[in-house]
Amino acid sequence: MPHTGHVTRSDDPIRLGQFLKLVNLAESGGHARALLDDGAVTVNGEPETRRGRQLRPGDVVEVDLPTGVESATVEG
């Protein structure tokens, strides 16, 4: 079953790797890197492999995990 999380941020962008850890979609930086390398992460429906990608309010991150697809939205 999909899980949706929301994280409220200030005006400062957050990097994708940090965001994945913050919303518990990745257990560590290494786990985030592995998810990105495996092609399991999309941002706004587009595949993403850059851990350093800056996210902005409104961006939707989805991760294809063994338990199903989980998503989180960056809120401003």
mmJSON file of the N, C-alpha and C atoms, coordinates in Angstrom:
{"data_MODEL":{"atom_site":{
"group_PDB":["ATOM","ATOM","ATOM","ATOM","ATOM","ATOM","ATOM","ATOM","ATOM","ATOM","ATOM","ATOM","ATOM","ATOM","ATOM","ATOM","ATOM","ATOM","ATOM","ATOM","ATOM","ATOM","ATOM","ATOM","ATOM","ATOM","ATOM","ATOM","ATOM","ATOM","ATOM","ATOM","ATOM","ATOM","ATOM","ATOM","ATOM","ATOM","ATOM","ATOM","ATOM","ATOM","ATOM","ATOM","ATOM","ATOM","ATOM","ATOM","ATOM","ATOM","ATOM","ATOM","ATOM","ATOM","ATOM","ATOM","ATOM","ATOM","ATOM","ATOM","ATOM","ATOM","ATOM","ATOM","ATOM","ATOM","ATOM","ATOM","ATOM","ATOM","ATOM","ATOM","ATOM","ATOM","ATOM","ATOM","ATOM","ATOM","ATOM","ATOM","ATOM","ATOM","ATOM","ATOM","ATOM","ATOM","ATOM","ATOM","ATOM","ATOM","ATOM","ATOM","ATOM","ATOM","ATOM","ATOM","ATOM","ATOM","ATOM","ATOM","ATOM","ATOM","ATOM","ATOM","ATOM","ATOM","ATOM","ATOM","ATOM","ATOM","ATOM","ATOM","ATOM","ATOM","ATOM","ATOM","ATOM","ATOM","ATOM","ATOM","ATOM","ATOM","ATOM","ATOM","ATOM","ATOM","ATOM","ATOM","ATOM","ATOM","ATOM","ATOM","ATOM","ATOM","ATOM","ATOM","ATOM","ATOM","ATOM","ATOM","ATOM","ATOM","ATOM","ATOM","ATOM","ATOM","ATOM","ATOM","ATOM","ATOM","ATOM","ATOM","ATOM","ATOM","ATOM","ATOM","ATOM","ATOM","ATOM","ATOM","ATOM","ATOM","ATOM","ATOM","ATOM","ATOM","ATOM","ATOM","ATOM","ATOM","ATOM","ATOM","ATOM","ATOM","ATOM","ATOM","ATOM","ATOM","ATOM","ATOM","ATOM","ATOM","ATOM","ATOM","ATOM","ATOM","ATOM","ATOM","ATOM","ATOM","ATOM","ATOM","ATOM","ATOM","ATOM","ATOM","ATOM","ATOM","ATOM","ATOM","ATOM","ATOM","ATOM","ATOM","ATOM","ATOM","ATOM","ATOM","ATOM","ATOM","ATOM","ATOM","ATOM","ATOM","ATOM","ATOM","ATOM","ATOM","ATOM","ATOM","ATOM","ATOM","ATOM","ATOM","ATOM","ATOM","ATOM","ATOM"],
"id":[1,2,3,4,5,6,7,8,9,10,11,12,13,14,15,16,17,18,19,20,21,22,23,24,25,26,27,28,29,30,31,32,33,34,35,36,37,38,39,40,41,42,43,44,45,46,47,48,49,50,51,52,53,54,55,56,57,58,59,60,61,62,63,64,65,66,67,68,69,70,71,72,73,74,75,76,77,78,79,80,81,82,83,84,85,86,87,88,89,90,91,92,93,94,95,96,97,98,99,100,101,102,103,104,105,106,107,108,109,110,111,112,113,114,115,116,117,118,119,120,121,122,123,124,125,126,127,128,129,130,131,132,133,134,135,136,137,138,139,140,141,142,143,144,145,146,147,148,149,150,151,152,153,154,155,156,157,158,159,160,161,162,163,164,165,166,167,168,169,170,171,172,173,174,175,176,177,178,179,180,181,182,183,184,185,186,187,188,189,190,191,192,193,194,195,196,197,198,199,200,201,202,203,204,205,206,207,208,209,210,211,212,213,214,215,216,217,218,219,220,221,222,223,224,225,226,227,228],
"type_symbol":["N","C","C","N","C","C","N","C","C","N","C","C","N","C","C","N","C","C","N","C","C","N","C","C","N","C","C","N","C","C","N","C","C","N","C","C","N","C","C","N","C","C","N","C","C","N","C","C","N","C","C","N","C","C","N","C","C","N","C","C","N","C","C","N","C","C","N","C","C","N","C","C","N","C","C","N","C","C","N","C","C","N","C","C","N","C","C","N","C","C","N","C","C","N","C","C","N","C","C","N","C","C","N","C","C","N","C","C","N","C","C","N","C","C","N","C","C","N","C","C","N","C","C","N","C","C","N","C","C","N","C","C","N","C","C","N","C","C","N","C","C","N","C","C","N","C","C","N","C","C","N","C","C","N","C","C","N","C","C","N","C","C","N","C","C","N","C","C","N","C","C","N","C","C","N","C","C","N","C","C","N","C","C","N","C","C","N","C","C","N","C","C","N","C","C","N","C","C","N","C","C","N","C","C","N","C","C","N","C","C","N","C","C","N","C","C","N","C","C","N","C","C","N","C","C","N","C","C"],
"label_atom_id":["N","CA","C","N","CA","C","N","CA","C","N","CA","C","N","CA","C","N","CA","C","N","CA","C","N","CA","C","N","CA","C","N","CA","C","N","CA","C","N","CA","C","N","CA","C","N","CA","C","N","CA","C","N","CA","C","N","CA","C","N","CA","C","N","CA","C","N","CA","C","N","CA","C","N","CA","C","N","CA","C","N","CA","C","N","CA","C","N","CA","C","N","CA","C","N","CA","C","N","CA","C","N","CA","C","N","CA","C","N","CA","C","N","CA","C","N","CA","C","N","CA","C","N","CA","C","N","CA","C","N","CA","C","N","CA","C","N","CA","C","N","CA","C","N","CA","C","N","CA","C","N","CA","C","N","CA","C","N","CA","C","N","CA","C","N","CA","C","N","CA","C","N","CA","C","N","CA","C","N","CA","C","N","CA","C","N","CA","C","N","CA","C","N","CA","C","N","CA","C","N","CA","C","N","CA","C","N","CA","C","N","CA","C","N","CA","C","N","CA","C","N","CA","C","N","CA","C","N","CA","C","N","CA","C","N","CA","C","N","CA","C","N","CA","C","N","CA","C","N","CA","C","N","CA","C","N","CA","C","N","CA","C","N","CA","C"],
"label_alt_id":[null,null,null,null,null,null,null,null,null,null,null,null,null,null,null,null,null,null,null,null,null,null,null,null,null,null,null,null,null,null,null,null,null,null,null,null,null,null,null,null,null,null,null,null,null,null,null,null,null,null,null,null,null,null,null,null,null,null,null,null,null,null,null,null,null,null,null,null,null,null,null,null,null,null,null,null,null,null,null,null,null,null,null,null,null,null,null,null,null,null,null,null,null,null,null,null,null,null,null,null,null,null,null,null,null,null,null,null,null,null,null,null,null,null,null,null,null,null,null,null,null,null,null,null,null,null,null,null,null,null,null,null,null,null,null,null,null,null,null,null,null,null,null,null,null,null,null,null,null,null,null,null,null,null,null,null,null,null,null,null,null,null,null,null,null,null,null,null,null,null,null,null,null,null,null,null,null,null,null,null,null,null,null,null,null,null,null,null,null,null,null,null,null,null,null,null,null,null,null,null,null,null,null,null,null,null,null,null,null,null,null,null,null,null,null,null,null,null,null,null,null,null,null,null,null,null,null,null],
"label_comp_id":["MET","MET","MET","PRO","PRO","PRO","HIS","HIS","HIS","THR","THR","THR","GLY","GLY","GLY","HIS","HIS","HIS","VAL","VAL","VAL","THR","THR","THR","ARG","ARG","ARG","SER","SER","SER","ASP","ASP","ASP","ASP","ASP","ASP","PRO","PRO","PRO","ILE","ILE","ILE","ARG","ARG","ARG","LEU","LEU","LEU","GLY","GLY","GLY","GLN","GLN","GLN","PHE","PHE","PHE","LEU","LEU","LEU","LYS","LYS","LYS","LEU","LEU","LEU","VAL","VAL","VAL","ASN","ASN","ASN","LEU","LEU","LEU","ALA","ALA","ALA","GLU","GLU","GLU","SER","SER","SER","GLY","GLY","GLY","GLY","GLY","GLY","HIS","HIS","HIS","ALA","ALA","ALA","ARG","ARG","ARG","ALA","ALA","ALA","LEU","LEU","LEU","LEU","LEU","LEU","ASP","ASP","ASP","ASP","ASP","ASP","GLY","GLY","GLY","ALA","ALA","ALA","VAL","VAL","VAL","THR","THR","THR","VAL","VAL","VAL","ASN","ASN","ASN","GLY","GLY","GLY","GLU","GLU","GLU","PRO","PRO","PRO","GLU","GLU","GLU","THR","THR","THR","ARG","ARG","ARG","ARG","ARG","ARG","GLY","GLY","GLY","ARG","ARG","ARG","GLN","GLN","GLN","LEU","LEU","LEU","ARG","ARG","ARG","PRO","PRO","PRO","GLY","GLY","GLY","ASP","ASP","ASP","VAL","VAL","VAL","VAL","VAL","VAL","GLU","GLU","GLU","VAL","VAL","VAL","ASP","ASP","ASP","LEU","LEU","LEU","PRO","PRO","PRO","THR","THR","THR","GLY","GLY","GLY","VAL","VAL","VAL","GLU","GLU","GLU","SER","SER","SER","ALA","ALA","ALA","THR","THR","THR","VAL","VAL","VAL","GLU","GLU","GLU","GLY","GLY","GLY"],
"label_asym_id":["A","A","A","A","A","A","A","A","A","A","A","A","A","A","A","A","A","A","A","A","A","A","A","A","A","A","A","A","A","A","A","A","A","A","A","A","A","A","A","A","A","A","A","A","A","A","A","A","A","A","A","A","A","A","A","A","A","A","A","A","A","A","A","A","A","A","A","A","A","A","A","A","A","A","A","A","A","A","A","A","A","A","A","A","A","A","A","A","A","A","A","A","A","A","A","A","A","A","A","A","A","A","A","A","A","A","A","A","A","A","A","A","A","A","A","A","A","A","A","A","A","A","A","A","A","A","A","A","A","A","A","A","A","A","A","A","A","A","A","A","A","A","A","A","A","A","A","A","A","A","A","A","A","A","A","A","A","A","A","A","A","A","A","A","A","A","A","A","A","A","A","A","A","A","A","A","A","A","A","A","A","A","A","A","A","A","A","A","A","A","A","A","A","A","A","A","A","A","A","A","A","A","A","A","A","A","A","A","A","A","A","A","A","A","A","A","A","A","A","A","A","A","A","A","A","A","A","A"],
"label_entity_id":["1","1","1","1","1","1","1","1","1","1","1","1","1","1","1","1","1","1","1","1","1","1","1","1","1","1","1","1","1","1","1","1","1","1","1","1","1","1","1","1","1","1","1","1","1","1","1","1","1","1","1","1","1","1","1","1","1","1","1","1","1","1","1","1","1","1","1","1","1","1","1","1","1","1","1","1","1","1","1","1","1","1","1","1","1","1","1","1","1","1","1","1","1","1","1","1","1","1","1","1","1","1","1","1","1","1","1","1","1","1","1","1","1","1","1","1","1","1","1","1","1","1","1","1","1","1","1","1","1","1","1","1","1","1","1","1","1","1","1","1","1","1","1","1","1","1","1","1","1","1","1","1","1","1","1","1","1","1","1","1","1","1","1","1","1","1","1","1","1","1","1","1","1","1","1","1","1","1","1","1","1","1","1","1","1","1","1","1","1","1","1","1","1","1","1","1","1","1","1","1","1","1","1","1","1","1","1","1","1","1","1","1","1","1","1","1","1","1","1","1","1","1","1","1","1","1","1","1"],
"label_seq_id":[1,1,1,2,2,2,3,3,3,4,4,4,5,5,5,6,6,6,7,7,7,8,8,8,9,9,9,10,10,10,11,11,11,12,12,12,13,13,13,14,14,14,15,15,15,16,16,16,17,17,17,18,18,18,19,19,19,20,20,20,21,21,21,22,22,22,23,23,23,24,24,24,25,25,25,26,26,26,27,27,27,28,28,28,29,29,29,30,30,30,31,31,31,32,32,32,33,33,33,34,34,34,35,35,35,36,36,36,37,37,37,38,38,38,39,39,39,40,40,40,41,41,41,42,42,42,43,43,43,44,44,44,45,45,45,46,46,46,47,47,47,48,48,48,49,49,49,50,50,50,51,51,51,52,52,52,53,53,53,54,54,54,55,55,55,56,56,56,57,57,57,58,58,58,59,59,59,60,60,60,61,61,61,62,62,62,63,63,63,64,64,64,65,65,65,66,66,66,67,67,67,68,68,68,69,69,69,70,70,70,71,71,71,72,72,72,73,73,73,74,74,74,75,75,75,76,76,76],
"pdbx_PDB_ins_code":[null,null,null,null,null,null,null,null,null,null,null,null,null,null,null,null,null,null,null,null,null,null,null,null,null,null,null,null,null,null,null,null,null,null,null,null,null,null,null,null,null,null,null,null,null,null,null,null,null,null,null,null,null,null,null,null,null,null,null,null,null,null,null,null,null,null,null,null,null,null,null,null,null,null,null,null,null,null,null,null,null,null,null,null,null,null,null,null,null,null,null,null,null,null,null,null,null,null,null,null,null,null,null,null,null,null,null,null,null,null,null,null,null,null,null,null,null,null,null,null,null,null,null,null,null,null,null,null,null,null,null,null,null,null,null,null,null,null,null,null,null,null,null,null,null,null,null,null,null,null,null,null,null,null,null,null,null,null,null,null,null,null,null,null,null,null,null,null,null,null,null,null,null,null,null,null,null,null,null,null,null,null,null,null,null,null,null,null,null,null,null,null,null,null,null,null,null,null,null,null,null,null,null,null,null,null,null,null,null,null,null,null,null,null,null,null,null,null,null,null,null,null,null,null,null,null,null,null],
"Cartn_x":[0.85,0.0,0.893,0.651,1.47,1.357,2.449,2.5,2.854,2.153,2.443,2.9,4.039,4.557,4.693,4.636,4.803,5.859,6.756,7.778,7.701,7.564,7.51,8.919,9.281,10.624,10.516,11.633,11.709,11.943,12.35,12.61,13.889,14.696,15.94,15.656,16.337,16.158,16.777,16.339,16.902,17.369,18.452,18.983,18.218,18.109,17.317,17.786,19.094,19.601,19.198,19.266,18.859,17.368,16.595,15.142,14.731,15.366,15.024,15.236,16.309,16.564,15.571,15.288,14.406,13.006,12.498,11.141,11.145,12.299,12.442,12.188,12.495,12.431,13.782,14.82,16.152,16.682,17.359,17.871,19.158,19.907,21.196,21.549,22.654,23.119,23.48,24.076,24.422,23.193,22.159,20.905,20.261,20.293,19.758,20.508,21.834,22.651,22.284,22.089,21.736,20.379,19.404,18.083,18.179,18.976,19.15,19.875,20.924,21.68,20.821,19.861,18.983,17.834,17.706,16.615,15.271,15.284,14.046,13.398,14.03,13.548,13.086,11.914,11.457,11.142,11.324,10.941,9.984,8.791,7.739,7.52,7.608,7.334,8.499,9.638,10.808,11.887,12.517,13.591,14.707,15.258,16.319,17.436,18.672,19.824,20.794,20.514,21.432,21.033,21.898,21.639,21.6,22.355,22.447,21.392,20.448,19.391,18.676,18.497,17.811,16.312,15.601,14.143,13.545,12.405,11.684,10.272,9.611,8.23,7.367,6.568,5.689,6.254,7.568,8.155,7.636,7.344,6.868,7.935,8.39,9.418,8.757,8.971,8.452,9.611,9.522,10.553,9.878,10.375,9.857,10.61,9.989,10.578,9.998,10.653,10.104,8.677,8.315,6.978,5.967,6.421,5.551,6.082,5.407,5.83,5.397,6.342,6.041,6.392,5.655,5.903,5.933,6.578,6.636,6.648,6.024,5.923,6.642,7.408,8.076,7.077,6.797,5.859,6.622,6.155,6.821,6.276],
"Cartn_y":[-1.177,0.0,1.237,2.201,3.406,4.217,4.806,5.689,7.075,8.081,9.443,10.232,10.875,11.736,13.148,14.107,15.507,16.091,16.864,17.538,19.017,19.819,21.258,21.811,22.616,23.197,24.71,25.35,26.792,27.065,28.263,28.587,27.938,27.363,26.729,25.398,25.133,23.825,22.723,21.508,20.354,19.387,18.706,17.746,16.431,15.759,14.537,13.482,13.262,12.268,12.569,13.843,14.249,14.031,14.384,14.259,12.804,11.901,10.476,9.97,10.426,10.03,10.695,11.97,12.733,12.131,11.641,11.077,9.553,9.022,7.585,6.686,7.189,6.342,5.673,6.182,5.577,5.546,4.464,4.299,5.085,5.35,6.023,6.652,7.381,7.948,6.871,5.79,4.677,4.013,3.886,3.299,4.209,5.526,6.473,6.35,6.261,6.124,4.852,3.751,2.479,2.564,3.212,3.374,4.173,5.232,6.061,5.29,4.56,3.77,2.68,2.147,1.08,1.617,2.928,3.508,3.44,3.363,3.201,4.526,5.656,6.963,7.809,8.437,9.422,10.723,11.831,13.148,13.737,14.034,14.565,13.662,12.348,11.371,11.059,11.729,11.514,10.755,9.755,9.018,9.971,9.74,10.598,9.74,10.079,9.336,10.226,11.526,12.461,12.667,12.218,12.385,13.859,14.687,16.102,16.97,16.368,17.174,18.002,19.276,20.145,20.066,19.849,19.77,21.089,21.383,22.62,22.263,23.201,22.949,22.504,21.479,20.938,19.717,19.49,18.304,17.038,16.037,14.744,13.7,13.037,12.008,10.66,9.72,8.358,7.387,6.374,5.346,3.988,3.175,1.82,0.887,0.581,-0.286,-1.693,-2.688,-4.056,-4.14,-3.215,-3.213,-2.44,-1.853,-1.064,0.338,1.103,2.478,3.365,4.157,5.125,6.497,7.509,8.857,9.864,10.989,12.096,13.392,14.41,15.7,16.761,17.59,18.721,19.863,20.368,21.485,22.728,23.87,25.132,25.81],
"Cartn_z":[0.0,0.0,0.0,-0.88,-0.934,0.338,0.712,1.872,1.384,1.847,1.435,2.639,2.5,3.55,3.034,3.934,3.575,4.491,3.93,4.708,4.402,5.445,5.278,5.373,4.4,4.336,4.335,4.683,4.513,3.026,2.685,1.287,0.777,1.674,1.27,0.59,-0.524,-1.175,-0.327,-0.544,0.13,-0.95,-0.674,-1.643,-1.532,-2.664,-2.745,-1.743,-1.631,-0.69,0.741,1.128,2.476,2.671,1.652,1.733,1.912,1.161,1.276,2.704,3.344,4.732,5.679,5.452,6.329,6.404,5.277,5.245,5.404,5.806,6.09,4.877,3.687,2.502,2.261,2.922,2.894,4.316,4.661,6.018,6.256,5.181,5.3,3.957,3.945,2.688,1.684,2.172,1.292,0.704,1.52,1.042,-0.001,0.24,-0.738,-2.059,-1.993,-3.203,-3.952,-3.216,-3.85,-4.539,-3.898,-4.513,-5.81,-5.784,-6.977,-8.069,-7.704,-8.682,-9.318,-8.541,-9.039,-9.893,-9.994,-10.779,-10.083,-8.748,-7.988,-7.598,-7.953,-7.495,-8.68,-8.516,-9.487,-8.758,-9.46,-8.955,-9.976,-9.522,-10.41,-11.621,-11.393,-12.437,-13.352,-13.175,-14.021,-13.246,-13.845,-13.162,-12.737,-11.553,-11.04,-10.445,-10.768,-10.252,-9.486,-9.402,-8.737,-7.276,-6.378,-4.95,-4.57,-5.278,-4.965,-5.613,-6.316,-6.948,-5.896,-6.181,-5.243,-5.463,-4.374,-4.426,-3.978,-4.509,-4.201,-3.718,-3.05,-2.629,-3.812,-3.577,-4.607,-5.304,-5.175,-5.793,-5.119,-5.926,-5.433,-5.724,-4.668,-4.781,-4.547,-5.467,-5.314,-5.344,-4.481,-4.405,-4.518,-5.438,-5.642,-4.7,-3.575,-2.553,-2.665,-2.047,-2.082,-1.528,-0.629,-0.038,-0.869,-1.973,-2.837,-3.016,-3.837,-4.108,-2.966,-2.449,-1.409,-1.937,-1.495,-2.005,-0.865,-1.16,-0.215,-1.022,-0.484,-1.151,-0.343,-1.03,-0.385,-0.347,0.848,0.99,1.377,0.931,1.219,2.431],
"occupancy":[1.0,1.0,1.0,1.0,1.0,1.0,1.0,1.0,1.0,1.0,1.0,1.0,1.0,1.0,1.0,1.0,1.0,1.0,1.0,1.0,1.0,1.0,1.0,1.0,1.0,1.0,1.0,1.0,1.0,1.0,1.0,1.0,1.0,1.0,1.0,1.0,1.0,1.0,1.0,1.0,1.0,1.0,1.0,1.0,1.0,1.0,1.0,1.0,1.0,1.0,1.0,1.0,1.0,1.0,1.0,1.0,1.0,1.0,1.0,1.0,1.0,1.0,1.0,1.0,1.0,1.0,1.0,1.0,1.0,1.0,1.0,1.0,1.0,1.0,1.0,1.0,1.0,1.0,1.0,1.0,1.0,1.0,1.0,1.0,1.0,1.0,1.0,1.0,1.0,1.0,1.0,1.0,1.0,1.0,1.0,1.0,1.0,1.0,1.0,1.0,1.0,1.0,1.0,1.0,1.0,1.0,1.0,1.0,1.0,1.0,1.0,1.0,1.0,1.0,1.0,1.0,1.0,1.0,1.0,1.0,1.0,1.0,1.0,1.0,1.0,1.0,1.0,1.0,1.0,1.0,1.0,1.0,1.0,1.0,1.0,1.0,1.0,1.0,1.0,1.0,1.0,1.0,1.0,1.0,1.0,1.0,1.0,1.0,1.0,1.0,1.0,1.0,1.0,1.0,1.0,1.0,1.0,1.0,1.0,1.0,1.0,1.0,1.0,1.0,1.0,1.0,1.0,1.0,1.0,1.0,1.0,1.0,1.0,1.0,1.0,1.0,1.0,1.0,1.0,1.0,1.0,1.0,1.0,1.0,1.0,1.0,1.0,1.0,1.0,1.0,1.0,1.0,1.0,1.0,1.0,1.0,1.0,1.0,1.0,1.0,1.0,1.0,1.0,1.0,1.0,1.0,1.0,1.0,1.0,1.0,1.0,1.0,1.0,1.0,1.0,1.0,1.0,1.0,1.0,1.0,1.0,1.0,1.0,1.0,1.0,1.0,1.0,1.0],
"B_iso_or_equiv":[0.0,0.0,0.0,0.0,0.0,0.0,0.0,0.0,0.0,0.0,0.0,0.0,0.0,0.0,0.0,0.0,0.0,0.0,0.0,0.0,0.0,0.0,0.0,0.0,0.0,0.0,0.0,0.0,0.0,0.0,0.0,0.0,0.0,0.0,0.0,0.0,0.0,0.0,0.0,0.0,0.0,0.0,0.0,0.0,0.0,0.0,0.0,0.0,0.0,0.0,0.0,0.0,0.0,0.0,0.0,0.0,0.0,0.0,0.0,0.0,0.0,0.0,0.0,0.0,0.0,0.0,0.0,0.0,0.0,0.0,0.0,0.0,0.0,0.0,0.0,0.0,0.0,0.0,0.0,0.0,0.0,0.0,0.0,0.0,0.0,0.0,0.0,0.0,0.0,0.0,0.0,0.0,0.0,0.0,0.0,0.0,0.0,0.0,0.0,0.0,0.0,0.0,0.0,0.0,0.0,0.0,0.0,0.0,0.0,0.0,0.0,0.0,0.0,0.0,0.0,0.0,0.0,0.0,0.0,0.0,0.0,0.0,0.0,0.0,0.0,0.0,0.0,0.0,0.0,0.0,0.0,0.0,0.0,0.0,0.0,0.0,0.0,0.0,0.0,0.0,0.0,0.0,0.0,0.0,0.0,0.0,0.0,0.0,0.0,0.0,0.0,0.0,0.0,0.0,0.0,0.0,0.0,0.0,0.0,0.0,0.0,0.0,0.0,0.0,0.0,0.0,0.0,0.0,0.0,0.0,0.0,0.0,0.0,0.0,0.0,0.0,0.0,0.0,0.0,0.0,0.0,0.0,0.0,0.0,0.0,0.0,0.0,0.0,0.0,0.0,0.0,0.0,0.0,0.0,0.0,0.0,0.0,0.0,0.0,0.0,0.0,0.0,0.0,0.0,0.0,0.0,0.0,0.0,0.0,0.0,0.0,0.0,0.0,0.0,0.0,0.0,0.0,0.0,0.0,0.0,0.0,0.0,0.0,0.0,0.0,0.0,0.0,0.0],
"pdbx_formal_charge":[null,null,null,null,null,null,null,null,null,null,null,null,null,null,null,null,null,null,null,null,null,null,null,null,null,null,null,null,null,null,null,null,null,null,null,null,null,null,null,null,null,null,null,null,null,null,null,null,null,null,null,null,null,null,null,null,null,null,null,null,null,null,null,null,null,null,null,null,null,null,null,null,null,null,null,null,null,null,null,null,null,null,null,null,null,null,null,null,null,null,null,null,null,null,null,null,null,null,null,null,null,null,null,null,null,null,null,null,null,null,null,null,null,null,null,null,null,null,null,null,null,null,null,null,null,null,null,null,null,null,null,null,null,null,null,null,null,null,null,null,null,null,null,null,null,null,null,null,null,null,null,null,null,null,null,null,null,null,null,null,null,null,null,null,null,null,null,null,null,null,null,null,null,null,null,null,null,null,null,null,null,null,null,null,null,null,null,null,null,null,null,null,null,null,null,null,null,null,null,null,null,null,null,null,null,null,null,null,null,null,null,null,null,null,null,null,null,null,null,null,null,null,null,null,null,null,null,null],
"auth_seq_id":[1,1,1,2,2,2,3,3,3,4,4,4,5,5,5,6,6,6,7,7,7,8,8,8,9,9,9,10,10,10,11,11,11,12,12,12,13,13,13,14,14,14,15,15,15,16,16,16,17,17,17,18,18,18,19,19,19,20,20,20,21,21,21,22,22,22,23,23,23,24,24,24,25,25,25,26,26,26,27,27,27,28,28,28,29,29,29,30,30,30,31,31,31,32,32,32,33,33,33,34,34,34,35,35,35,36,36,36,37,37,37,38,38,38,39,39,39,40,40,40,41,41,41,42,42,42,43,43,43,44,44,44,45,45,45,46,46,46,47,47,47,48,48,48,49,49,49,50,50,50,51,51,51,52,52,52,53,53,53,54,54,54,55,55,55,56,56,56,57,57,57,58,58,58,59,59,59,60,60,60,61,61,61,62,62,62,63,63,63,64,64,64,65,65,65,66,66,66,67,67,67,68,68,68,69,69,69,70,70,70,71,71,71,72,72,72,73,73,73,74,74,74,75,75,75,76,76,76],
"auth_comp_id":["MET","MET","MET","PRO","PRO","PRO","HIS","HIS","HIS","THR","THR","THR","GLY","GLY","GLY","HIS","HIS","HIS","VAL","VAL","VAL","THR","THR","THR","ARG","ARG","ARG","SER","SER","SER","ASP","ASP","ASP","ASP","ASP","ASP","PRO","PRO","PRO","ILE","ILE","ILE","ARG","ARG","ARG","LEU","LEU","LEU","GLY","GLY","GLY","GLN","GLN","GLN","PHE","PHE","PHE","LEU","LEU","LEU","LYS","LYS","LYS","LEU","LEU","LEU","VAL","VAL","VAL","ASN","ASN","ASN","LEU","LEU","LEU","ALA","ALA","ALA","GLU","GLU","GLU","SER","SER","SER","GLY","GLY","GLY","GLY","GLY","GLY","HIS","HIS","HIS","ALA","ALA","ALA","ARG","ARG","ARG","ALA","ALA","ALA","LEU","LEU","LEU","LEU","LEU","LEU","ASP","ASP","ASP","ASP","ASP","ASP","GLY","GLY","GLY","ALA","ALA","ALA","VAL","VAL","VAL","THR","THR","THR","VAL","VAL","VAL","ASN","ASN","ASN","GLY","GLY","GLY","GLU","GLU","GLU","PRO","PRO","PRO","GLU","GLU","GLU","THR","THR","THR","ARG","ARG","ARG","ARG","ARG","ARG","GLY","GLY","GLY","ARG","ARG","ARG","GLN","GLN","GLN","LEU","LEU","LEU","ARG","ARG","ARG","PRO","PRO","PRO","GLY","GLY","GLY","ASP","ASP","ASP","VAL","VAL","VAL","VAL","VAL","VAL","GLU","GLU","GLU","VAL","VAL","VAL","ASP","ASP","ASP","LEU","LEU","LEU","PRO","PRO","PRO","THR","THR","THR","GLY","GLY","GLY","VAL","VAL","VAL","GLU","GLU","GLU","SER","SER","SER","ALA","ALA","ALA","THR","THR","THR","VAL","VAL","VAL","GLU","GLU","GLU","GLY","GLY","GLY"],
"auth_asym_id":["A","A","A","A","A","A","A","A","A","A","A","A","A","A","A","A","A","A","A","A","A","A","A","A","A","A","A","A","A","A","A","A","A","A","A","A","A","A","A","A","A","A","A","A","A","A","A","A","A","A","A","A","A","A","A","A","A","A","A","A","A","A","A","A","A","A","A","A","A","A","A","A","A","A","A","A","A","A","A","A","A","A","A","A","A","A","A","A","A","A","A","A","A","A","A","A","A","A","A","A","A","A","A","A","A","A","A","A","A","A","A","A","A","A","A","A","A","A","A","A","A","A","A","A","A","A","A","A","A","A","A","A","A","A","A","A","A","A","A","A","A","A","A","A","A","A","A","A","A","A","A","A","A","A","A","A","A","A","A","A","A","A","A","A","A","A","A","A","A","A","A","A","A","A","A","A","A","A","A","A","A","A","A","A","A","A","A","A","A","A","A","A","A","A","A","A","A","A","A","A","A","A","A","A","A","A","A","A","A","A","A","A","A","A","A","A","A","A","A","A","A","A","A","A","A","A","A","A"],
"auth_atom_id":["N","CA","C","N","CA","C","N","CA","C","N","CA","C","N","CA","C","N","CA","C","N","CA","C","N","CA","C","N","CA","C","N","CA","C","N","CA","C","N","CA","C","N","CA","C","N","CA","C","N","CA","C","N","CA","C","N","CA","C","N","CA","C","N","CA","C","N","CA","C","N","CA","C","N","CA","C","N","CA","C","N","CA","C","N","CA","C","N","CA","C","N","CA","C","N","CA","C","N","CA","C","N","CA","C","N","CA","C","N","CA","C","N","CA","C","N","CA","C","N","CA","C","N","CA","C","N","CA","C","N","CA","C","N","CA","C","N","CA","C","N","CA","C","N","CA","C","N","CA","C","N","CA","C","N","CA","C","N","CA","C","N","CA","C","N","CA","C","N","CA","C","N","CA","C","N","CA","C","N","CA","C","N","CA","C","N","CA","C","N","CA","C","N","CA","C","N","CA","C","N","CA","C","N","CA","C","N","CA","C","N","CA","C","N","CA","C","N","CA","C","N","CA","C","N","CA","C","N","CA","C","N","CA","C","N","CA","C","N","CA","C","N","CA","C","N","CA","C","N","CA","C","N","CA","C","N","CA","C","N","CA","C","N","CA","C"],
"pdbx_PDB_model_num":[1,1,1,1,1,1,1,1,1,1,1,1,1,1,1,1,1,1,1,1,1,1,1,1,1,1,1,1,1,1,1,1,1,1,1,1,1,1,1,1,1,1,1,1,1,1,1,1,1,1,1,1,1,1,1,1,1,1,1,1,1,1,1,1,1,1,1,1,1,1,1,1,1,1,1,1,1,1,1,1,1,1,1,1,1,1,1,1,1,1,1,1,1,1,1,1,1,1,1,1,1,1,1,1,1,1,1,1,1,1,1,1,1,1,1,1,1,1,1,1,1,1,1,1,1,1,1,1,1,1,1,1,1,1,1,1,1,1,1,1,1,1,1,1,1,1,1,1,1,1,1,1,1,1,1,1,1,1,1,1,1,1,1,1,1,1,1,1,1,1,1,1,1,1,1,1,1,1,1,1,1,1,1,1,1,1,1,1,1,1,1,1,1,1,1,1,1,1,1,1,1,1,1,1,1,1,1,1,1,1,1,1,1,1,1,1,1,1,1,1,1,1,1,1,1,1,1,1]
}}}
